[in-house]
Amino acid sequence: MLTEVLELLAPARPRLILDCTVGLGGHAEALLERTGAEAELVGIDLDQSNLLKTKERLARFGERVRLFQANFADAEEVLAAAGHRAADAVLADLGVASSQLDDPARGFSFQLDGPLDMRMGSEGPTAADLVNGLSEAELAEAIRRYGDERFSKRIARAIVRARRDCPIRRTAELARVVREAYPPPARHRSRIDPATRTFQAIRILVNRELENLAMLLEKLPRLLSRGGRAVVISFHSGEDRLVKRAFAAAERASRCRLLTPRVRRPGAEEVGRNPPSRSARLRAIERID
């Protein structure tokens, strides 16, 4: 949703842009081009490989760009380390980078066989640790809550049954177990791969994505200068609920005003070019106090 991001953030003529999920630098590059030489950008990403690629992509902007390997939950500390207290434009695009999905070694994709990892960074338990270590009830709750999966109990039961014989260590193994757990009629009617929601749920759980997002949203009004704007793009109903509630609370407290009274979704043309964008939900606020 690049057009919407530029429409909402660039008119503010930001002097400082904070990209909380700089990824491969697509949004960052467009914002730097649109805002002109007076704007600087602080970019955050937990994935070191993304940052290395983004450093090359944004090299032409020189000292206007500073990149940090960190969790966006620590955005306030990152800004302070960069010598700033607040930003004029803040962006958080919560989607998974294509470089992560396309690398089998990262274990994010059910379409490519690889180790069951799914970590954005290099610390903490892997997806394999959780898939093989959580109880059936914990797995079912996570798959239901983070994946909106109606067959979460069947899937959790199948995972526990499969791991009794041999730990599940590969993405292809987990995908097979999930697909076979689906009732055949639902499996054949589904417009998406039956493994989609379970893989999403486990990725969110591994990276504590909702907890980290809640921490970022709590700090967000403080991260904005007066008149500063923030855009958050989410891809999961749980994420969007957190964003909607946080923005509404900031408006009730007279700290911010909503720039998007209704959630924005990508148009048909964008979805045609980029099918994963169909799940995107964009919300924006402006600080007024």
Sequence and secondary structure as in RCSB ss.txt:
>XXXX:A:sequence
MLTEVLELLAPARPRLILDCTVGLGGHAEALLERTGAEAELVGIDLDQSNLLKTKERLARFGERVRLFQANFADA
EEVLAAAGHRAADAVLADLGVASSQLDDPARGFSFQLDGPLDMRMGSEGPTAADLVNGLSEAELAEAIRRYGDER
FSKRIARAIVRARRDCPIRRTAELARVVREAYPPPARHRSRIDPATRTFQAIRILVNRELENLAMLLEKLPRLLS
RGGRAVVISFHSGEDRLVKRAFAAAERASRCRLLTPRVRRPGAEEVGRNPPSRSARLRAIERID
>XXXX:A:secstr
 HHHHHHHHGGG  SEEEETT TTSHHHHHHHHHH TT EEEEEES HHHHHHHHHHTGGGGGGEEEEES GGGH
HHHHHHTT S EEEEEEE S  HHHHT GGG   SSS  BS   SSS S  HHHHHHHS HHHHHHHHHHHH  T
THHHHHHHHHHHHHHS   BHHHHHHHHHHHS HHHHHH SS TTHHHHHHHHHHHTTHHHHHHHHHHHHHHHEE
EEEEEEEEE SHHHHHHHHHHHHHHHHTTSEEES SS B   HHHHHH GGGGG EEEEEEE  
